[in-house]
Amino acid sequence: MKYKYIRLIHIAKFQLNIDDDTYRHLLQTLTQKNSTKIMTIWELKKVVDNLKAKGFKVKPPKKAAKITATEPVHKKIRSLWLELADAGEVKNRSEKAINSYVKRLTGVEVMDWLTEKQAMVVIESLKCWQARI
């Protein structure tokens, strides 16, 4: 819980464009401490509330792309992609990244729209990539 408050405070600092000296002064004024690491949860909440009063808006996290491709060939493509990610070969594990790769290989925008033949091209490409590891 403490980590979440600290993260919110640093996001607020950026969002409100507060320089470091002003930030430290604010912390010192509100809690008699100049670092969030040494504050209690109650003190951190007090700082967050103060930043909200100054105009900080907490935004909900962006939603991840939904997994829509559920056919066995789509699951195989996703499985191979995630194995490559686990091996450190792929940096982005998201559906959007898989779809970008699929589009680069086949010209088809979304994995759902692949024909069986196109899906096999993607699967074989991913298998070859794995073999090079």
C-alpha positions in Angstrom: 0.0 0.0 0.0 2.8 2.4 0.8 4.4 1.9 -2.6 1.1 2.8 -4.3 1.0 6.1 -2.4 4.6 6.9 -3.2 4.0 6.2 -6.9 0.9 8.4 -6.9 2.9 11.2 -5.3 5.6 11.0 -8.0 3.0 10.9 -10.7 1.3 14.0 -9.2 4.7 15.8 -9.0 5.2 15.2 -12.7 1.6 16.0 -13.6 1.6 19.3 -11.6 5.1 20.2 -12.9 6.5 20.7 -9.4 10.2 21.3 -9.2 12.3 19.3 -6.7 12.9 22.2 -4.3 9.1 23.0 -4.1 8.4 19.3 -3.8 10.8 18.8 -0.8 9.4 21.9 0.8 5.8 20.6 0.4 6.8 17.3 2.0 8.6 19.0 4.9 5.6 21.4 5.5 3.0 18.6 5.5 4.9 15.9 7.4 8.1 17.3 8.8 9.9 14.8 6.6 11.6 15.5 3.2 11.4 12.0 1.7 8.4 9.7 1.0 10.5 6.7 1.8 10.5 7.5 5.5 6.8 8.5 5.8 4.0 6.5 7.3 1.0 5.5 5.2 -1.0 8.2 7.0 1.5 10.8 6.1 1.6 9.7 2.4 -2.1 9.9 2.2 -2.0 13.4 3.6 0.5 14.4 0.8 -1.7 12.8 -1.9 -4.8 14.6 -0.6 -2.9 17.9 -0.6 -1.8 17.3 -4.2 -5.4 16.4 -5.2 -6.5 19.7 -3.7 -3.8 21.4 -5.9 -5.3 19.9 -9.0 -3.8 16.4 -9.3 -6.2 14.0 -11.0 -5.8 10.2 -10.6 -6.4 8.6 -14.0 -7.4 4.9 -14.2 -4.8 2.6 -15.8 -5.2 2.0 -19.6 -7.0 -1.1 -20.4 -5.0 -3.9 -22.1 -6.2 -5.2 -25.5 -8.6 -8.0 -25.1 -7.7 -11.4 -26.3 -10.1 -12.2 -29.1 -8.4 -14.8 -31.1 -9.4 -18.1 -29.5 -9.0 -20.7 -32.3 -6.3 -23.4 -31.7 -4.0 -21.8 -34.3 -4.4 -18.4 -32.6 -3.6 -20.0 -29.3 -0.5 -21.6 -30.8 0.7 -18.3 -32.2 0.2 -16.6 -28.8 1.9 -19.5 -27.0 5.0 -19.3 -29.3 5.1 -15.5 -28.9 5.0 -15.7 -25.1 7.7 -18.3 -25.1 9.9 -15.9 -27.1 9.0 -13.2 -24.6 10.0 -15.4 -21.7 13.3 -16.1 -23.5 13.9 -12.4 -23.8 13.6 -12.3 -27.6 10.3 -10.3 -27.6 10.0 -7.2 -25.5 6.3 -6.6 -25.8 4.0 -9.5 -24.8 0.7 -7.7 -25.7 -1.9 -8.7 -28.2 -1.1 -5.5 -30.1 2.5 -6.6 -30.5 1.4 -10.0 -31.8 -1.0 -8.4 -34.2 1.8 -6.1 -35.5 4.0 -9.1 -36.1 1.2 -10.9 -37.9 0.5 -7.8 -40.1 4.2 -7.6 -41.0 4.3 -11.2 -42.1 0.9 -11.5 -43.8 -0.5 -8.1 -44.3 -3.5 -9.1 -42.2 -4.4 -6.5 -39.5 -5.7 -8.8 -36.8 -4.8 -12.4 -35.9 -8.5 -13.3 -35.9 -8.7 -12.7 -39.6 -5.9 -15.1 -40.6 -6.7 -18.0 -42.9 -5.4 -21.4 -41.9 -2.6 -21.0 -44.5 -1.6 -17.6 -43.2 -1.7 -18.8 -39.6 0.7 -21.6 -40.5 3.1 -19.1 -42.1 3.1 -17.1 -38.8 3.5 -20.3 -36.7 6.4 -21.6 -38.8 8.1 -18.1 -38.7 7.9 -18.1 -34.9 9.2 -21.7 -34.7 12.2 -20.7 -36.8 12.8 -17.7 -34.6 12.8 -20.1 -31.6 15.2 -22.5 -33.2 17.7 -19.6 -33.6 17.8 -19.0 -29.8 
